[in-house]
């Protein structure tokens, strides 16, 4: 089982404190999805989003925790959350654009997915990157600590601490950081993916 509620809740709480007074706190949310992956269950050809949440930045993640865990356990699905906060207003504008596109194409088959699609498309208010480190025969926790130190000490900007937290995944860990100059990083770690607007793992049942 992977349970990252405490680490993610700290990210949300810390971000709320930093953004308070600079942004309308009621406009900020986090995009959370419960995904059923075909390669986990062997059912169907594609992964599907079973449920999506708009996690308000001024609400503790604990408010949603029981519902998320029960849903994941029942349907053998994973919960993912984008660590970058987004704007409800910007998402609503993107929804209007997506809806207009449906009318232009005369395609109304997936209008029920418009909010979830818009939430995935819209940019972040504050960018948080996900550095995807998978364990291998020659790559473990010590190497992940080296990656964290390299980002903080060798990547621009040099005058800021870029590391935020590190959360476990099924195959390794996700390092959550603020943005940095990734060119030098990719020279040294060409096989580690940097996700600039992607989710991280929140919860994975023991059954998967």
C-alpha positions as CSV (number, residue, x, y, z in Angstrom):
1,X,0.0,0.0,0.0
2,X,1.2,3.5,-0.8
3,X,-0.3,6.3,1.4
4,X,1.1,9.8,0.8
5,X,-1.7,11.8,2.4
6,X,0.4,13.3,5.1
7,X,3.2,14.5,2.7
8,X,0.7,15.9,0.2
9,X,-1.3,17.6,2.9
10,X,1.8,19.4,4.1
11,X,2.4,20.6,0.5
12,X,-1.1,22.0,0.3
13,X,-1.0,23.6,3.7
14,X,2.4,25.2,3.0
15,X,1.3,26.5,-0.3
16,X,-1.9,28.0,1.2
17,X,0.2,29.9,3.7
18,X,2.6,31.2,1.0
19,X,-0.2,32.3,-1.4
20,X,-2.4,33.9,1.3
21,X,-2.5,37.6,0.7
22,X,-1.2,37.3,-2.9
23,X,-4.0,35.3,-4.5
24,X,-7.7,34.8,-3.9
25,X,-7.4,31.7,-1.8
26,X,-10.9,30.6,-2.7
27,X,-9.9,30.5,-6.4
28,X,-7.1,27.9,-5.8
29,X,-7.5,24.2,-6.0
30,X,-5.7,20.9,-6.6
31,X,-6.7,18.4,-9.3
32,X,-7.1,14.9,-7.9
33,X,-8.1,11.9,-10.0
34,X,-8.9,8.2,-9.2
35,X,-7.5,6.2,-12.1
36,X,-8.2,2.5,-12.9
37,X,-5.2,1.3,-14.9
38,X,-5.8,-1.6,-17.3
39,X,-2.3,-3.0,-16.6
40,X,-3.1,-3.2,-12.9
41,X,-6.4,-5.1,-13.3
42,X,-6.2,-6.7,-16.8
43,X,-9.6,-5.2,-17.6
44,X,-10.0,-3.3,-20.8
45,X,-7.4,-1.7,-23.1
46,X,-7.1,1.7,-21.6
47,X,-6.8,3.4,-18.2
48,X,-9.9,5.4,-17.1
49,X,-10.6,8.2,-14.7
50,X,-13.3,6.9,-12.4
51,X,-13.7,10.0,-10.3
52,X,-12.2,13.5,-10.1
53,X,-12.0,16.0,-7.2
54,X,-11.4,19.7,-6.9
55,X,-9.4,19.9,-3.7
56,X,-9.8,23.4,-2.2
57,X,-6.5,24.8,-0.9
58,X,-8.2,26.1,2.2
59,X,-9.6,22.6,3.2
60,X,-7.5,19.9,4.8
61,X,-6.9,16.9,2.5
62,X,-8.1,14.8,5.4
63,X,-11.7,15.9,4.6
64,X,-11.6,13.8,1.5
65,X,-9.3,11.0,2.7
66,X,-11.8,8.4,3.8
67,X,-13.9,8.7,0.6
68,X,-10.8,8.5,-1.6
69,X,-9.4,5.4,0.2
70,X,-12.7,3.6,0.1
71,X,-13.2,4.3,-3.6
72,X,-9.7,3.1,-4.4
73,X,-10.1,-0.1,-2.4
74,X,-13.5,-0.9,-3.8
75,X,-12.5,-0.4,-7.5
76,X,-8.8,-1.4,-7.2
77,X,-7.8,2.0,-8.5
78,X,-5.1,4.6,-7.8
79,X,-5.4,8.1,-6.5
80,X,-3.2,10.8,-8.1
81,X,-2.9,14.5,-7.4
82,X,-1.2,17.2,-9.2
83,X,1.1,19.0,-6.7
84,X,0.8,22.3,-8.6
85,X,-2.2,24.5,-7.5
86,X,-4.5,25.8,-10.2
87,X,-7.1,28.5,-10.7
88,X,-10.8,27.7,-10.7
89,X,-11.4,30.8,-12.9
90,X,-8.7,29.7,-15.5
91,X,-10.2,26.2,-15.4
92,X,-13.7,27.6,-16.1
93,X,-12.3,29.5,-19.1
94,X,-10.7,26.4,-20.4
95,X,-14.0,24.5,-20.0
96,X,-15.7,27.1,-22.1
97,X,-13.0,26.7,-24.8
98,X,-13.5,22.9,-24.7
99,X,-17.2,23.2,-24.9
100,X,-17.0,25.5,-27.8
101,X,-14.7,23.0,-29.5
102,X,-17.4,20.3,-29.0
103,X,-19.9,22.5,-30.8
104,X,-17.5,23.2,-33.7
105,X,-16.9,19.5,-34.1
106,X,-20.5,18.6,-33.4
107,X,-19.1,15.9,-31.0
108,X,-20.9,15.7,-27.7
109,X,-19.9,12.2,-26.7
110,X,-17.6,13.2,-23.8
111,X,-19.1,16.5,-22.5
112,X,-19.2,14.8,-19.0
113,X,-15.4,14.9,-19.0
114,X,-15.0,18.6,-19.8
115,X,-14.1,19.8,-16.3
116,X,-11.6,17.0,-15.7
117,X,-10.0,17.6,-19.1
118,X,-9.8,21.4,-18.5
119,X,-8.2,20.8,-15.1
120,X,-5.5,18.7,-16.7
121,X,-4.9,21.3,-19.5
122,X,-4.8,24.6,-17.5
123,X,-1.4,25.9,-16.3
124,X,-0.4,26.1,-12.6
125,X,-0.5,29.2,-10.3
126,X,2.7,27.9,-8.7
127,X,4.6,25.2,-10.6
128,X,5.7,22.1,-8.8
129,X,7.7,19.5,-10.8
130,X,7.6,15.7,-10.3
131,X,11.0,14.0,-10.8
132,X,10.2,10.3,-11.5
133,X,12.9,8.0,-10.0
134,X,12.4,4.3,-10.4
135,X,14.4,1.8,-8.5
136,X,16.6,-0.6,-10.4
137,X,19.4,-3.1,-9.7
138,X,21.8,-0.2,-9.6
139,X,19.6,2.6,-8.4
140,X,18.2,2.9,-4.8
141,X,17.6,5.3,-2.0
142,X,21.2,6.5,-1.8
143,X,21.1,7.4,-5.4
144,X,17.8,9.3,-5.0
145,X,19.4,11.3,-2.2
146,X,22.2,12.1,-4.6
147,X,19.6,13.3,-7.2
148,X,18.0,15.6,-4.6
149,X,21.4,17.1,-3.6
150,X,22.3,17.5,-7.3
151,X,19.1,19.5,-8.0
152,X,19.6,21.7,-5.0
153,X,23.4,22.2,-5.3
154,X,24.1,22.0,-9.0
155,X,21.0,23.3,-10.9
156,X,20.1,26.9,-11.4
157,X,18.7,28.9,-9.6
158,X,21.5,28.3,-7.1
159,X,20.1,30.7,-4.4
160,X,17.0,28.7,-3.6
161,X,16.2,25.3,-2.1
162,X,14.3,23.5,-4.8
163,X,13.5,20.3,-3.0
164,X,10.0,20.2,-1.4
165,X,9.4,16.5,-0.5
166,X,9.8,13.0,-1.7
167,X,7.0,10.5,-1.8
168,X,7.1,6.7,-2.4
169,X,5.6,5.1,-5.5
170,X,5.2,1.4,-6.4
171,X,8.5,1.3,-8.2
172,X,10.6,4.1,-6.6
173,X,10.0,7.6,-5.5
174,X,8.7,10.9,-6.8
175,X,10.8,13.9,-5.9
176,X,8.7,17.1,-5.8
177,X,10.6,20.3,-6.5
178,X,10.2,23.9,-7.6
179,X,11.2,24.5,-11.2
180,X,14.9,24.6,-12.1
181,X,17.2,24.7,-15.2
182,X,16.8,21.1,-16.3
183,X,19.4,21.1,-19.1
184,X,22.3,20.2,-16.8
185,X,20.2,17.7,-14.9
186,X,19.4,15.8,-18.2
187,X,23.0,15.7,-19.0
188,X,23.8,13.9,-15.8
189,X,20.5,11.9,-15.4
190,X,19.3,11.3,-19.0
191,X,17.1,8.4,-17.9
192,X,15.1,10.2,-15.2
193,X,11.9,11.9,-16.4
194,X,10.9,15.4,-15.3
195,X,7.1,15.9,-15.3
196,X,6.2,19.6,-15.3
197,X,2.4,19.5,-15.1
198,X,1.8,15.9,-14.0
199,X,0.3,14.2,-10.9
200,X,2.1,12.3,-8.2
201,X,0.8,9.3,-6.3
202,X,-1.5,9.9,-3.4
203,X,-2.8,6.4,-2.6
204,X,-2.5,2.9,-4.0
205,X,-4.3,0.0,-2.4
206,X,-2.4,-3.0,-1.2
207,X,-4.3,-5.1,-3.7
208,X,-2.5,-3.5,-6.6
